[in-house]
Amino acid sequence: MNKKNTTNRSVPVLITWDVDPDLWMPFERRQKALHAALELCNQHNIPATFYVTAQVAHEYVADFEIMQAQGHEIGCHGLTHGDEENYDRMPEQVQRHYIGEATEKLQSVSGVPIHAFRSPRVKTSAQTLKLLAEHGYWSDSSVCSQRMDLVSSNLLNVGWLFAPRRPYRPHQSSAFKRGNVPLWEIPVSAVVAPFISSMLAVVGLPAMKLFFWLLHAESQRTGKPIVYLAHPVEFAPMRKGKWNATMRREYYSLSYIRAHGLRLRAMLYKADSYTRLSYTQDLFAYMTSFPDVVFMTVSGYTRDHLGEANHSTLAAADALPNGSQVLG
C-alpha cells in the first residue's frame, strides 16, 4: 500500500479493529477470523489499525508480520481486557502498571513502536489519557462523541454526549473536554448510534451505507475523520451453547453489567458471522466508491493531519506503517 499525496478536500477514513482476547474461543478460530479481516482490508487496499490486547500478543507473531507487510498499524488494546481493566474507575497506580506492561509487551512481541491506544470497552478517564501521554502515545480512540447508549457496558455516558466531534487534546481533568494533554483523542464516529460493526449486524447494510454517507458529508464540511470500529471475532461462527441458571444470574449482576453491558443487546443482532462478513465486504466497497476517501492508519492520520511528529518521535515514525491510500 503506497502512500499518495492527499488534498485538503480528502475525507480521512480510519478502519480500526479491536483484537480482544476472546479466550473462550479456540485460537485457530480467532486467527481465522483475523485473517478474514486482513483479507477484507487487502482486497480493498485499506491500511487499518489493529488494536491488540497485550496478553495474547504472543499468539499473533506471524500475523504481526503480515500486518506490517500490508501497511497496517499495531495499536494497544489494554493488557488483559478482563473485567477488572476498566479505565474509568481503576486506581492511578494500577492504570500505570497495566499501561506500562501492555506497551512493553506489545512492542517487544511486535518489534515496532506502539503509539495508538484504545481501551477495553472504550472506557477511559482523564488520568488514563495523561498516563498514555507519559508513555509516548500519540493518540487514544476510546471516546464516542454524541453516542447515546443504554445497553453497552458504558450505559449512558454523559461525557460522550458533550465531547468534541473532531480530534482534540484532552483536558487535565476530563477526557471529554478540550485541554492541553499532549495526546490526541480521536473519537469513534457516532450520531446518537455508533458507527461500529455491531450496528451493522443490527440495522443492516442499507442503513449503514446511509450512515457513512452522512458522516462523509460532515467530513467534507469539517475535515473530521470517519472512524469505524470492528471486531475480527465477529467473523467467527458462534457455537450456541446452553446457559445454566448460575450463568444467567451472573448476567444480571452489577459487576457483569458494569463490565459487559446488558446481555439483552445480543438479541438485537440480526446477522450471523457469514452475513456480517458479507455486509462488511459490501460496506468497504461502498466506502471505496467515494473518490475523495483516503484510508489511513490512526497514527498515519495523527502524524500527517495533526502534525504529531516532534523531535522525540520522528525516529520512531519511520518504523510505523505510513498508512494512507487514496482511492478512486
MOPEUR-V399654 format. One record per helix or strand of 2 or more residues. SS is the DSSP state (a for helix, b for strand). FROM is the first residue (numbers start at 1). TO is the last residue. If there is no record, write none. Layout:
# MOPEUR-V399654
ss;from;to
SS;FROM;TO
SS;FROM;TO
This chain:
# MOPEUR-V399654
ss;from;to
b;11;19
a;27;43
b;49;52
a;54;69
b;73;76
a;92;110
b;116;117
a;120;122
a;126;134
b;139;140
a;158;162
b;168;171
b;174;178
b;184;185
a;197;203
a;205;222
b;226;230
a;232;235
a;245;251
a;254;260
a;263;268
a;273;288
b;293;296
a;298;306
a;314;317
b;324;326
